[in-house]
Amino acid sequence: MTTFLRDTTIVFSREIRPSLRNPVGLLFEMGQPLLFLFLFGTLLSGAVGSSWQWFVPGILVMMCLTGPLGAGYSLLVELLGGALERMLVTPLNRTAMLVGKSMKATITLLVEAVLIIVVAVPLGFELHVAGVLAGLAQLAVFAVGLGSLSFVLAIKSAPNGTLFYMVSQSVLFPLLLLSGVLLPLETAPGWLRILGQLNPVTYIVDAQRALFAGHLADPSVLYGTISVCAIAAIGLHLGNRAIRKGV
């Protein structure tokens, strides 16, 4: 095992241990996605074809935005408490620290996604295994990028953390509303559709819906893959640079 993999495993184990000790917290985190799933999925029945096939991928993207994008909160707590400074004086690889912390949010997201899919199947969600696996892989890359960007924001927000809350909340809802996660943008005014096309999350949502429907060769899958890879590359680059500089 290389030093990088060893250090990544150490950081990941440190981050995931509290969640394993309190699995009930995972169920509470799923409360809002499940509520949206049951309420909106039922209301949209007949309005967007197969509502579950359309809505489940959107819910998973929403979970990806609200989970990994808020992952920087744990880093912010460590910054305020001095725990991160103690980690930075260790010989741990700085990139491994970033990846290990991001992997915690990513694994948590994937576990929640699998549980959501299991709940949706009896409701009428049609399971296309290859498409679901490809969709989850795409979400994992997206989560790593979002988690890394969240860590950058947490570091820039020190020492009081106000900037983290302001930016994360002001960015989250526009990204959700302009991506068609909850409601289709096809019926929206022209100016709103243009804003949606400028939103990279829109292409990820479209790709997820195509993959979960079993259309692996749909052009939207390519655009979504490009979007998640770009976000991951930018996030890892900025996060790596920020965490190497330290606090």
C-alpha positions in Angstrom: 0.0 0.0 0.0 1.5 3.4 -1.0 1.8 6.2 1.5 -1.0 8.1 -0.3 -3.4 5.2 0.0 -2.4 4.6 3.6 -2.9 8.2 4.6 -6.2 8.4 2.8 -7.4 5.3 4.6 -6.3 6.8 8.0 -8.2 10.0 7.4 -11.3 8.2 6.0 -11.4 5.9 9.0 -11.2 8.9 11.3 -14.0 10.7 9.5 -16.4 7.7 9.1 -16.0 6.3 12.6 -18.6 8.7 14.3 -21.2 7.9 11.6 -20.7 4.1 12.2 -21.2 4.7 15.9 -24.4 6.5 15.3 -26.2 5.0 12.3 -29.5 6.5 13.4 -28.1 9.9 12.2 -28.1 8.5 8.7 -31.8 7.8 8.9 -32.5 11.4 10.1 -30.5 12.8 7.2 -32.8 10.8 4.8 -35.9 12.4 6.3 -36.1 15.3 3.9 -35.3 13.4 0.7 -37.9 10.8 1.7 -40.5 13.5 2.3 -39.8 15.1 -1.1 -39.8 11.6 -2.7 -43.3 10.7 -1.4 -44.9 14.2 -1.8 -43.5 15.4 -5.1 -43.4 11.9 -6.6 -47.1 11.5 -6.0 -48.0 15.1 -7.1 -46.1 14.7 -10.3 -47.7 11.4 -11.2 -48.8 11.7 -14.9 -47.3 15.2 -15.3 -43.8 14.0 -16.3 -44.4 10.5 -17.6 -43.2 8.0 -15.1 -42.9 10.3 -12.1 -40.7 8.0 -10.1 -38.3 7.4 -13.0 -38.1 11.2 -13.4 -38.0 12.2 -9.8 -35.7 9.6 -8.0 -32.6 10.8 -9.9 -33.4 14.4 -9.1 -33.7 13.5 -5.4 -30.3 11.9 -5.5 -28.7 15.0 -7.1 -30.4 17.1 -4.4 -28.9 14.8 -1.7 -25.5 15.2 -3.4 -25.8 19.0 -3.2 -27.1 19.2 0.4 -24.6 16.5 1.7 -21.1 16.8 0.2 -21.6 20.6 -0.3 -22.2 20.9 3.4 -19.3 18.6 4.3 -17.1 21.5 5.0 -19.0 22.1 8.2 -17.0 19.3 9.9 -13.8 20.9 8.7 -15.0 24.2 10.0 -15.6 22.7 13.4 -12.0 21.3 13.3 -10.7 24.7 12.3 -12.4 26.5 15.2 -11.4 23.8 17.7 -7.8 23.6 16.5 -8.0 19.9 15.5 -7.0 20.6 11.9 -3.9 22.5 13.0 -2.9 19.4 14.9 -3.4 17.2 11.8 -1.4 19.6 9.7 1.7 19.1 11.8 1.6 15.4 11.2 3.4 13.8 8.2 0.0 12.9 6.6 -0.1 13.6 2.8 -2.1 16.8 2.3 -3.9 15.5 -0.8 -4.7 12.3 1.1 -6.3 14.4 3.8 -8.6 16.1 1.3 -9.5 12.9 -0.5 -10.1 11.0 2.8 -12.4 13.7 4.1 -14.3 13.8 0.8 -14.7 10.1 0.7 -16.6 10.1 3.9 -19.2 12.4 2.4 -19.2 10.3 -0.8 -19.7 6.9 0.9 -22.5 8.4 3.1 -24.2 9.7 0.0 -24.0 6.3 -1.8 -25.4 4.5 1.2 -28.3 6.9 1.4 -28.8 6.7 -2.4 -29.1 2.9 -2.3 -31.7 3.1 0.5 -33.7 5.7 -1.4 -33.7 3.4 -4.5 -34.8 0.4 -2.4 -37.7 2.5 -1.0 -38.7 3.7 -4.5 -38.8 0.4 -6.2 -42.1 -0.8 -4.6 -43.6 2.7 -5.4 -43.1 2.0 -9.2 -39.5 2.9 -9.8 -38.1 0.6 -12.6 -34.6 -0.6 -11.8 -32.1 -0.6 -14.6 -29.0 -2.1 -12.9 -26.4 -0.9 -15.4 -27.8 2.6 -15.5 -28.1 2.8 -11.8 -24.5 1.8 -11.2 -23.3 4.3 -13.8 -25.4 7.0 -12.3 -24.1 6.3 -8.8 -20.5 6.4 -10.1 -21.2 9.7 -11.7 -22.7 11.0 -8.4 -19.6 9.8 -6.5 -17.3 11.9 -8.7 -19.7 14.9 -8.3 -19.7 14.4 -4.5 -15.8 14.4 -4.4 -15.8 17.7 -6.3 -18.5 19.3 -4.2 -16.9 18.1 -0.9 -13.5 19.6 -1.9 -15.1 22.9 -2.8 -16.8 22.9 0.5 -13.5 22.4 2.3 -12.0 25.3 0.4 -14.9 27.5 1.5 -14.5 26.3 5.1 -10.9 27.2 5.2 -11.6 30.7 3.7 -14.3 31.2 6.3 -12.0 30.8 9.3 -12.0 32.0 12.0 -15.8 32.8 12.5 -17.4 30.6 9.8 -19.9 33.3 8.7 -18.8 33.2 5.0 -19.3 29.4 4.9 -23.0 29.7 5.9 -23.7 32.7 3.7 -22.2 31.3 0.5 -23.4 27.7 0.9 -27.0 28.7 1.5 -27.0 31.3 -1.2 -25.6 28.9 -3.8 -27.5 25.8 -2.9 -31.1 26.9 -3.6 -30.4 28.6 -7.0 -28.5 25.5 -8.1 -31.5 23.3 -7.1 -34.2 25.5 -8.6 -32.4 26.1 -11.9 -31.5 22.5 -12.5 -35.0 21.0 -12.8 -34.6 18.8 -9.8 -38.0 19.4 -8.3 -40.0 20.7 -11.3 -39.4 20.4 -15.1 -37.8 23.5 -16.7 -39.5 22.8 -20.1 -42.6 24.7 -19.1 -40.6 27.6 -17.5 -40.3 31.1 -19.0 -37.6 31.5 -21.7 -35.2 33.5 -19.4 -35.4 30.8 -16.7 -34.6 28.1 -19.2 -31.5 30.1 -20.3 -30.3 30.4 -16.7 -30.9 26.6 -16.4 -28.7 26.0 -19.4 -25.9 28.0 -17.7 -26.2 25.8 -14.6 -23.8 22.8 -14.7 -26.1 20.8 -12.3 -28.8 20.8 -15.0 -26.6 18.6 -17.2 -25.9 16.3 -14.3 -29.6 16.0 -13.6 -30.4 15.2 -17.2 -27.6 12.6 -17.3 -28.9 11.0 -14.1 -32.4 10.7 -15.5 -31.1 9.2 -18.7 -28.9 6.7 -16.9 -31.6 5.6 -14.4 -34.0 5.1 -17.3 -31.4 2.7 -18.9 -30.4 5.1 -21.7 -26.6 4.8 -21.3 -25.9 6.1 -24.8 -28.0 9.2 -24.5 -26.0 12.4 -25.4 -27.0 14.0 -22.0 -24.8 11.3 -20.3 -21.7 12.7 -22.0 -22.6 16.3 -21.0 -23.3 15.2 -17.4 -20.0 13.3 -17.2 -18.0 16.3 -18.5 -19.7 18.5 -15.9 -19.0 16.2 -12.9 -15.4 15.6 -14.1 -14.8 19.4 -14.4 -16.3 20.1 -11.0 -14.2 17.3 -9.4 -11.0 18.5 -11.1 -11.6 22.1 -10.1 -12.6 21.1 -6.5 -9.6 18.8 -6.0 -7.2 21.4 -7.4 -8.5 24.3 -5.3 -8.9 22.1 -2.2 -5.4 20.6 -2.5 -3.9 24.1 -2.8 -5.9 25.4 0.1 -5.1 22.5 2.5 -1.4 22.5 1.5 -1.2 26.2 2.5 -2.9 25.2 5.8 -4.6 27.8 8.1 
